[in-house]
Amino acid sequence: DERVNKVTPQLFARYPDAKTLARATTDELRECDGIGFAKAVEIQAAFELGKRLAAEKYMERPSIKSARDVFNLMAPEMQSLDREHFKALLLNTKHFVVQTHTISVGSLNASVVHPRECFRPAIAAQAAAVVLVHNHPSGDPEPSAEDVNLTRRLVAAGDLLGIKVLDHVIIAGDRFVSVMDK
């Protein structure tokens, strides 16, 4: 339709790639000519649907056997986030994901994580193991010294509680790093 042809060039000029467009707020989208509140919400809903569809094939009792499995499960949700999100995947004894919990939402380059908040949902769910995962909005998946120290603290806390920390995966765009492999 003619309205779409008028809106699309301006929209894509302002948001040159899908990741940038996915991060746009309703108010930012409305700054484009021809996009009102309803259209802005539709655009955001389309991206949410895309994230869910991309993750759907892994959502039927996903099993975690590797850092790649963690990436495949969590990347659709985490790779376009503009702040650090720290999550815990709670696993049963066969390493099937039983729940996913957001532990912390931080700033552009940091999030505050305490073992208490990390293991509370794991204890409540009677999880046998956890996999920790967070994103680096910077696009660099390499773990910082703080990431390594946090992983060590959480592994030690998990050992005390009898909940094994299997891995800590950092997602940055289309790349990931396993802190445990490092």
C-alpha positions as CSV (number, residue, x, y, z in Angstrom):
1,D,0.0,0.0,0.0
2,E,1.1,3.6,-0.7
3,R,1.4,4.5,3.1
4,V,3.8,1.7,3.6
5,N,6.0,2.9,0.7
6,K,6.2,6.3,2.3
7,V,7.0,5.1,5.8
8,T,9.5,2.3,5.0
9,P,12.3,4.4,3.5
10,Q,12.3,6.9,6.4
11,L,12.1,4.0,8.9
12,F,15.0,2.1,7.4
13,A,17.1,5.3,7.0
14,R,16.7,6.0,10.7
15,Y,17.1,2.3,11.7
16,P,19.6,0.7,9.2
17,D,19.5,-2.8,10.6
18,A,17.0,-5.0,12.4
19,K,18.9,-5.0,15.7
20,T,18.7,-1.2,15.9
21,L,15.0,-1.2,14.9
22,A,14.3,-3.9,17.5
23,R,15.7,-1.7,20.2
24,A,13.6,1.3,19.3
25,T,11.0,2.5,21.8
26,T,7.4,3.3,21.0
27,D,8.2,7.1,21.3
28,E,11.2,6.8,19.0
29,L,9.3,4.9,16.3
30,R,6.5,7.6,16.5
31,E,9.0,10.2,15.4
32,C,8.9,8.8,11.9
33,D,6.3,10.3,9.7
34,G,3.3,8.0,9.3
35,I,3.9,6.0,12.4
36,G,1.5,6.6,15.2
37,F,1.2,4.8,18.5
38,A,-0.7,1.8,17.1
39,K,1.8,1.2,14.3
40,A,4.7,1.6,16.7
41,V,3.2,-1.1,19.0
42,E,2.6,-3.3,15.9
43,I,6.3,-3.0,14.9
44,Q,7.4,-3.9,18.5
45,A,5.0,-6.8,18.6
46,A,6.3,-8.1,15.3
47,F,9.9,-8.2,16.7
48,E,8.6,-9.9,19.9
49,L,6.9,-12.5,17.7
50,G,10.1,-13.0,15.7
51,K,12.1,-13.6,18.9
52,R,9.5,-16.1,20.1
53,L,9.4,-18.0,16.8
54,A,13.2,-18.2,16.7
55,A,13.3,-19.6,20.2
56,E,10.2,-21.9,19.7
57,K,12.0,-24.9,18.3
58,Y,14.1,-25.0,21.5
59,M,11.2,-24.4,23.9
60,E,9.8,-27.9,23.9
61,R,11.8,-29.1,26.9
62,P,15.1,-27.9,25.7
63,S,18.1,-29.8,26.8
64,I,21.4,-28.1,27.6
65,K,24.5,-30.1,26.5
66,S,26.8,-27.3,25.4
67,A,27.4,-23.6,25.3
68,R,26.0,-23.7,21.8
69,D,22.7,-25.0,23.1
70,V,22.5,-22.1,25.6
71,F,23.3,-19.7,22.7
72,N,20.6,-21.2,20.5
73,L,18.0,-21.0,23.2
74,M,18.8,-17.5,24.6
75,A,20.3,-15.5,21.7
76,P,16.9,-14.6,20.1
77,E,15.9,-12.9,23.3
78,M,19.3,-11.5,24.5
79,Q,21.2,-10.4,21.4
80,S,19.3,-7.2,20.8
81,L,19.1,-6.1,24.5
82,D,20.6,-2.7,25.1
83,R,21.6,-3.4,28.8
84,E,23.2,-6.3,30.5
85,H,20.7,-9.0,31.5
86,F,21.9,-11.8,33.8
87,K,19.8,-14.9,33.7
88,A,19.8,-18.4,35.2
89,L,18.6,-21.5,33.3
90,L,17.4,-24.0,35.9
91,L,17.9,-27.6,34.9
92,N,16.7,-30.9,36.2
93,T,19.0,-34.0,36.6
94,K,18.8,-34.8,32.8
95,H,19.8,-31.1,32.0
96,F,16.4,-30.2,30.6
97,V,15.5,-26.6,31.2
98,V,12.7,-26.4,33.8
99,Q,12.7,-22.6,34.2
100,T,14.5,-19.5,33.2
101,H,14.9,-16.6,35.6
102,T,16.1,-13.0,35.1
103,I,18.5,-12.4,38.0
104,S,19.6,-8.9,37.2
105,V,19.2,-6.1,34.7
106,G,22.1,-3.7,34.7
107,S,23.6,-0.9,32.7
108,L,25.3,-0.9,29.3
109,N,28.4,-2.8,30.7
110,A,27.6,-4.2,34.1
111,S,25.0,-5.9,36.2
112,V,25.0,-6.6,39.9
113,V,24.5,-10.3,40.7
114,H,24.5,-11.7,44.2
115,P,24.5,-15.5,44.9
116,R,21.4,-15.2,47.0
117,E,19.3,-13.9,44.1
118,C,20.9,-16.3,41.7
119,F,20.2,-19.5,43.7
120,R,16.8,-18.5,45.3
121,P,14.8,-19.6,42.3
122,A,17.0,-22.7,41.8
123,I,16.3,-23.8,45.4
124,A,12.5,-23.1,45.0
125,A,12.4,-25.1,41.7
126,Q,14.5,-27.9,43.2
127,A,16.9,-27.5,40.3
128,A,19.8,-30.0,40.1
129,A,22.0,-27.6,38.1
130,V,22.1,-24.1,36.6
131,V,23.6,-22.4,33.6
132,L,24.3,-18.8,33.9
133,V,23.9,-16.5,30.9
134,H,24.3,-12.8,30.3
135,N,24.7,-10.5,27.3
136,H,27.3,-8.0,26.4
137,P,25.6,-5.1,24.5
138,S,29.0,-3.9,23.4
139,G,29.2,-6.8,21.0
140,D,32.3,-8.3,22.5
141,P,31.6,-11.7,24.2
142,E,35.0,-11.9,25.9
143,P,34.6,-12.3,29.7
144,S,35.8,-9.4,31.9
145,A,37.8,-10.0,35.0
146,E,34.5,-9.3,36.9
147,D,32.7,-12.0,34.9
148,V,35.4,-14.6,35.7
149,N,35.4,-13.6,39.4
150,L,31.6,-13.7,39.6
151,T,31.6,-17.2,37.9
152,R,34.0,-18.4,40.6
153,R,31.9,-17.1,43.4
154,L,28.7,-18.6,42.0
155,V,30.4,-22.0,41.4
156,A,31.5,-22.0,45.0
157,A,28.1,-21.0,46.2
158,G,26.5,-23.7,44.1
159,D,28.8,-26.3,45.5
160,L,27.8,-25.3,49.0
161,L,24.1,-25.6,48.1
162,G,24.5,-28.8,46.1
163,I,23.5,-27.1,42.8
164,K,26.0,-27.5,40.1
165,V,26.9,-24.5,37.9
166,L,27.4,-26.1,34.5
167,D,28.5,-23.1,32.6
168,H,28.3,-19.3,32.3
169,V,27.7,-18.2,28.7
170,I,28.2,-14.6,27.5
171,I,26.2,-13.6,24.4
172,A,27.2,-10.7,22.3
173,G,25.2,-10.3,19.1
174,D,25.8,-13.5,17.0
175,R,28.8,-14.6,19.1
176,F,29.1,-16.3,22.4
177,V,31.8,-17.4,24.9
178,S,31.7,-20.1,27.6
179,V,33.4,-18.7,30.7
180,M,33.9,-22.3,31.9
181,D,35.8,-23.2,28.7
182,K,38.1,-20.2,29.2
